[in-house]
């Protein structure tokens, strides 16, 4: 399964059309229809809007998990997380670019916040670092999948 079929499934479960979903999350209906019909990558801000609407994790939406979970409205800290993961895994920018099949300048642009990160790139990053998309985005506290609510209860 990929995100276009997951999106179709979620839309069917909620009885919502592409046009209504687009209106709810502030996008053009053709954008949502393109995701459903062609499986096009989704920009980070749109991915988060869809996950928030359907109250699911980014990993579930991107078909990296069968557990739906819940959307965690934490601040998005992917830039810091990517930097930390690079350092922790001792991966250079050049190596990451090669593994991502991307230019180093593209990686630099993500890390500096100059360009958007897309769903396909998030999936690759999660695979390379061996963690969840939600962890990279800062929607999970740690790489084991704990959310801020779970972490708060385990500290007591």
NORDA-V172338 format. One record per pair of residues at least 4 apart in sequence whose ideal C-beta (glycine too) atoms are under 7 Angstrom apart, sorted by the first residue. I is the first residue (numbers start at 1). J is the second residue. Records with the same first field share a line. If there is no record, write none. Layout:
I->J, J
This chain:
1->5, 6, 63
2->39, 63
3->7, 39, 42, 61, 62, 63, 119
4->8, 35, 36, 39
5->9
6->10, 61, 63
7->11, 35, 36
8->12, 36
9->13
10->14, 54
11->16, 18, 21
14->54
16->20, 21
17->21
18->22, 29, 32, 33, 36
19->23, 29
20->24
21->25, 32, 53
22->27, 28, 29, 31, 32
24->53
25->49, 50, 53
27->31, 32, 46
29->33
30->34
31->35
32->36
33->37
34->38, 40
35->40, 42
41->118, 119, 120
42->46, 47, 118, 119
43->47, 116, 118
44->48, 116, 117, 118
45->49
46->50
47->51, 58, 61, 119
48->52
49->53
50->54, 61
51->56, 57, 58, 61, 71
52->71, 73
55->70, 71
56->60, 61, 68, 69, 71
57->65, 69, 71, 134
58->62, 133, 134, 137, 139
59->64, 65, 132, 133, 134
60->65, 67, 68, 69
62->119, 122, 123, 133
64->123, 126, 132, 133
72->139, 147, 148
74->138, 139, 148
75->138
76->137, 138
77->81, 138
78->82, 117, 136, 137, 138
79->83, 111, 113
80->84
81->85, 135, 136, 138
82->86, 111, 125, 136
83->87, 111
84->88
85->89, 129
86->91, 96
89->129
91->95, 96
92->96
93->97, 104, 107, 108
94->98, 104
95->99
96->100, 107
97->102, 103, 104, 107
99->128
100->107, 121, 124
102->106, 107
104->108
105->109
106->110
107->111
108->112
109->114, 115
110->115, 117
117->121, 122
119->123
120->124
121->125
122->126, 133, 136
123->127, 133
124->128
125->129, 136
126->131, 132, 133, 136
131->135, 136, 143
132->140, 145
133->137
134->139, 140
135->140, 143
140->145, 146, 147
141->146, 147, 148, 151
142->146
146->150, 151
147->151
148->152
149->153
150->154
151->155
